[in-house]
């Protein structure tokens, strides 16, 4: 078994790079075959994961970075010979919260090389995979703003999120869309946001679907109807704690496939990577990826 660590030097404002000597020391002590590759640009982790997968050798790939780095690797790996280990070094690290009881990267570097892997579901939104959560609307706009704000020196992840929410509130939009779930009839919706959850956490620890399960063969929908600014300010504290599920503006459902259409492109978030699309198609791929899970 070989172990390949794909490190994003920009993740966690240098935190990921600080893991390099720790990885070297730990893997040498274990006597394992390992290599460390530093990414050079956006999308490089996907390219590397594709190249490694094509070699056809039993390999454990470890993205060392944030959820964006993880998402890049997930979109590059393929084949039963590849197992995924997550070394969370970003500002949110929401995917690892949904899978691991321990999220300290140093402890995971020690534990994951000897851990067993388990099968987990993947989500797919248009032509991209997501392991954790995809979404459209206000929260995707927040992610877009947070990504810009995090580039500012000395701004912490939590502060960037607060500023991102404020910026998105100033620019508040409602999203008129058409939804169809599991090939059912199309219906209109006036949305604040719509989350498609495989994992439980996103946005730095918010809980759109507190009981989402990455191994149940389904995705969870959290649909939130349009709200005014004042009500949004009351809504988000409950949303962060997972206490919003009984609100009249919130609709939850489980699904296998879903399509959403808008008259114009709207922000779409996939594990922290944001693009704009007018139509999205979401589906679950049951047991599609093997992830290392420590005891």
N, C-alpha and C positions, 0 to 999 in steps of 0.2 A: 504494500500500500504506500502510495506517495501522498504527500501533503503539500498543497500549494496555497500560499497566502497572497491574496491580491489586495494591496494596500493603497488607499486613496490618501495622498499626502496632505490634501486640503481638509480632510474630515476632522471635525472636532477642533478646528483651529490648531492643528498639530498633534492632537491626542493620538491619532492613528499611527503617525510616524514614531511616536514614543514607544509603541508596542514592538517595533522591529527588534531591538536587542533582547526584549523579553521572549519573543518568539524564538529567536536563535538559541538562547540559553535553554529554554524549556524543551525544544525539539532535539537538541543535541543530547540533553540528559536522557531523553526517552530512546535515543538511538534510532530515530526515524528518518527516512528519506524525505527531505523537505526543500522547498525553494520559496523565496519571497520576491514578488514582482511589484514594483511601484508603478501605479498608473500615471500616464502623462497628459491625459486630456479627457474631456467628457466623452463617454461612450467606449473608452479604452478597455474598461473592465469587461464589457460585453464581448469585445473582440477577443480578449485573452481567454475568456471562458469558452468561447466557440472553438478556438484553436486547441485548447486542452481537451475538450470533449471529443474532437475529431481524432485524437491520437488513440482512443479506444482503450486506454489503460485504467485500471481501478485507481481512482483518485478522490481525495477529499479536498474540496476547494473551500477556502475560508475568505469571504470578503471582510476586510478590516477597514471599517468606515461607518458611515451612517446608513439610513434606510435607502438613500439614493444609490449608494455603492452596491448594496445588497440587491436592489432592483436590477441594476445593470448586469450583475452576475447571473441572477435568476433568468434573465432574458438571453443569456448566452449558453448556459449549460444544457446538455441533452444526453440521454442514454442512461441505462440502469447501472453503468459502471461509475457514475458520478454521485458523490454524496456531498451535502452542503453543511458547513459549520459556520455559525454566525459569530463574529467578534465585533460587538457593538461599540463604536467609537464616535458616534455623531452627536447631534444635539437632542434628538428625540428618541431614537432607538426603540420605536414602538413595536416593530416586528418581534424583536427578541423578548419584549415584555409579554407578548402573547404566547410564546413558546417555552421560554426558560424561566425556571424559578430563581436562578442566579443569573444576573446580567453583568456582573463585574468582568470586564474583558480579560484581566489578568488571570482570574480563576478559570475562565472559559478556555484560555490558551492552554492551561494545564490539563483540563478535563476532556475537552472535545476530541483530541487525537485518539483517545482510548474509549470513547463513548460508542454506543450502538446507534444506528440510525432508525428512524421511523418514517412511514409514509404519511405525507400531508397533502391536502388539496392545494391546487393552484387556482387562482382566478385568471380570466383573460378578458381584457377590454380592448376591443378592436383587434389589433395585431400584437398587443403587448401583454406579457404575463404580469401578475402581481401576486405576491405571497400574502400580503397583509390586507390592505384596504384600498379601494379606488372610490372616487367620489366626483360629483359635479356640483357646480354652484358656488355658494358663499365660502364654504370651507376650502375649496380648491383655489378660490381667489385669495384667501388668507395664506395658503401655502405659497402661492406665487409672490405675495408681498413679503412673507417671512424670508424666503430665499434671497430676495434683494436686500433686505435689512441686515441679514446675517453677514453680509460682506463688509459691514461697517465695523471697524476695530472696536474692541472692548464691549460689544453688545452681546450679552449672554443669550443662550437659546430661549429661556423663558421670557426675557425682555423682548427679544425679537418677535416672539409669538404675540405678546400683548400689543406691540406696535403694529403687527400685521393685522390683528383684529380691528384696531382703531382705524387703520387705513382702509380696510375693506368696508367698514361701517360708513365712512365718509363717502365712499363710492358705491354705496348699497344698491344692488340690483335685484329684481325678481326675475326668475327664469321660467318662462312659459314653455312647456314641453309636452310631448306625447309619450306615454309609457305603455309598454306591453310586456307582461310577465308570463313566462312559460307558454308562449304562443297563444296567450289569451287575447281578449279584445283590447284594442288600443283605447286609451283614455287620456284626457287632458289633465295637466297638473300645473299649478302655479307654485313654484318651489322657492324656498330659501336654499335648500341643499338636498342632495340625495347621496347617501353613502352605500357602497356595496362591500360588505364586510366578510372577509374570511377570518381575520384575526379580530381581537377585541379593541386594541388601542390604536389611536392615531393622534396627530396634532400635539405631540408631547404629552400623551397620557390621557386624552379624552376618550370616553367610552360610548361611541354611538350605538353599539349593540353589545351590552354587557355579557351576554351569554353566547356569543358567537363561538363556533367550534371549527378549528382548522382540519378536523378529521371526520366530519359528518356527511361529506359529499354534497353539501349545499352552501350557498352564499346567503347572507342575511341583508335584507334591505332596510335602511333607515331613511324614510322619506319625511322631510320636514316642510310643511307648507309655508308660504311667504309670511314673514313677520315684519312689523315696523321696528324702527331702531330701538325704541324703549323696551319693547317686548324681547328683542334679541338680547339686550343687556341682562334681562332676567332669565332668559332661556339658557345662555351659555354656561353659567355656573352649574346648573342642573345637568347640562349636556356633558360637562367635564367629569362629573361624578357618576354618570349613568343613571341619573334620577329623572330623566326627561320622558321616559318611555310611556307614561300614562297621560301625557299632555294631549289635548284634543288636536293639536296641529301635527302630531307625530303619528306616523303609520309604520309598523314593522311587519315584515313578512320574510319567509324563506323562499328561495327560488333556485332553479338550475340555469335558466336563461332569461335575459331581459334586454329589451331594446329601448332606447331613449332618443327622441329626435327634437331638435330645436330649429326655429326658422333661421337662426344665425349662430355662428360658433360661440360656445360657452367654455369656461375653464374646466378642464378635466384633470383630476389628480390621480396618479397611479403610484402608490408607495412613495409619495413625495416628489415625483416627477410630474410637471404640469405642462400640458399642451392645450390648445383650443380646438374643439371639434363641434360640428353641428349634429352628428349622429354617432351614438356609441352602441355597441353590441357587447354585452357582458355574459360570460358563461363560466361555470365551474368545471374544473378538470379533476375529478376525484382521484386521490392517491397518486398524484402525478410527479411528486418530488420527494426525495429522501433527505431528511434533515437529521444531523447528529444531535442527540439529546442526552445531556449528562444525567447520571443517576442522582 
